[in-house]
Amino acid sequence: MATRTATDAVAATVDVLDLAGKKVGSVDLSAEWFGGEVNIPVMHQVVTAQLAAARQGTHKTKTRAEVSGGGRKPWKQKGTGRARQGSTRSPQWVGGGVSHGRVPKDWTQRVNRKMRRSALRSALADRLAGGNIVVVDRFAFDAPTTKGAVAALSALDAGPNVLLVLADFDEAAVLSVRNLGSVHTLLVDQLNTHDVLVSDTVVIEEAAVALIGTGMRSGDADIEIEVATGEEDGQ
């Protein structure tokens, strides 16, 4: 009797729908990416690091040494009745430098690969547990059509905020949802914890399900298969 390995275990079997919302098949979601416990602390740390990495860190203020002017003492030290001043570019002056101001900084936080994969697994498992993952056979149109995209998402019963995960780049599909502020489109190799968590519904193409976590798109997978086949033929 054949045994099922951990990577082959199935977290759930979900229906595969077409753009009209009709069932056209089913697909197994692996426990490797859709199963297990939801680890909230790991998701928090990974999302925090992701948002920190998105910061440019180019904020910059000038100190009194960097602003122009102020080389001459504004008035003599004594006898004027006013407070002593050495420069008009001190922090208390208008046009002066900034004391302890912000300088360029790298906000990047280190998160290892194991934590990133664990966080993504937890996010997908959470969406699956809530019934918020929809698998579509193929999200594609003959030509860009925002009206068609809205009708398709409505038929798929997608929530107000949708994450659309494509197996490969499709210009018509991307252009169709580009004007929909509630839809965020990613290719499968760009799937990340933050975008999964901020979405109400994750719509995934069937071909993309098996590619989650591989770092490849469907086109890349086809190339790998062709190369492997060619090597075998050569032997």
C-alpha positions, -999 to 999 in steps of 0.1 A, spaced: 0 0 0 15 33 -10 20 59 17 13 96 13 42 119 23 38 152 41 42 171 9 16 150 -8 -10 154 19 -42 172 10 -55 201 31 -88 203 12 -104 196 -22 -121 226 -37 -142 232 -68 -127 247 -99 -150 273 -114 -151 290 -147 -157 327 -152 -194 322 -151 -192 307 -117 -200 271 -128 -181 241 -115 -158 226 -142 -137 203 -119 -119 201 -86 -84 205 -73 -65 193 -43 -49 220 -21 -17 206 -6 -13 206 32 22 220 26 8 254 17 -28 253 28 -27 232 59 -14 233 94 -19 258 123 -21 295 117 10 311 133 1 347 140 34 358 155 53 347 125 29 364 101 32 396 121 70 395 120 71 388 83 45 414 74 63 440 95 96 432 77 79 434 43 64 468 51 97 480 65 115 469 34 91 489 13 102 522 30 125 542 9 144 556 38 155 587 18 142 612 44 168 639 51 171 671 71 200 695 72 219 702 104 233 736 112 265 726 95 248 719 62 225 749 58 239 779 39 247 812 56 250 821 92 288 826 91 287 860 108 277 866 144 243 885 141 252 910 169 278 916 195 279 894 225 271 921 251 253 954 254 223 949 232 199 935 258 192 906 236 201 870 241 236 861 229 236 844 194 265 830 175 247 822 142 214 827 124 215 791 114 211 776 148 181 753 153 160 780 171 162 803 141 138 803 111 159 790 83 183 773 107 194 737 108 174 709 124 186 694 156 186 656 157 168 655 124 161 625 102 188 612 80 188 584 53 183 550 68 179 514 57 148 500 73 153 465 61 147 437 86 162 402 81 137 374 78 149 340 68 133 318 41 118 294 65 99 321 83 86 336 50 73 302 39 57 296 73 40 330 73 27 324 37 14 290 47 -3 304 77 -20 331 56 -32 307 30 -45 283 56 -64 311 73 -81 321 41 -89 285 33 -104 279 68 -126 310 62 -138 297 28 -121 327 11 -101 309 -15 -116 305 -50 -99 285 -77 -108 294 -113 -98 274 -143 -84 304 -161 -89 341 -156 -85 352 -192 -103 373 -218 -100 377 -255 -95 415 -251 -93 438 -221 -128 443 -206 -134 458 -172 -171 450 -175 -163 414 -181 -139 413 -152 -165 428 -129 -191 402 -140 -166 374 -136 -157 384 -100 -193 387 -92 -200 353 -105 -171 339 -85 -187 355 -54 -154 373 -46 -154 397 -16 -149 435 -17 -110 432 -17 -97 406 -41 -62 392 -46 -60 377 -81 -32 352 -85 -23 344 -121 -2 314 -133 15 336 -159 13 371 -173 -19 377 -193 -21 413 -206 -59 412 -213 -65 399 -177 -42 425 -161 -57 454 -181 -92 442 -174 -88 446 -136 -64 475 -136 -91 501 -131 -107 481 -102 -93 495 -70 -105 466 -50 -86 440 -71 -48 435 -67 -31 412 -93 0 391 -87 18 365 -106 22 332 -86 59 338 -81 51 371 -64 27 357 -39 34 370 -4 19 371 31 9 407 33 -12 407 1 -29 375 12 -38 390 46 -51 423 33 -75 406 8 -109 393 16 -109 367 -12 -79 350 -29 -88 340 -65 -62 316 -79 -59 301 -113 -58 263 -113 -25 262 -130 -10 285 -103 -20 262 -74 7 237 -80 33 265 -85 29 282 -51 62 283 -33 82 271 -63 93 306 -74 81 298 -110 53 308 -133 35 284 -156 57 295 -186 88 288 -166 75 254 -156 69 245 -193 105 255 -201 118 233 -174 98 203 -186 109 209 -222 146 211 -213 143 179 -191 126 161 -220 153 171 -244 180 158 -222 163 125 -219 158 122 -257 195 130 -261 205 101 -240 
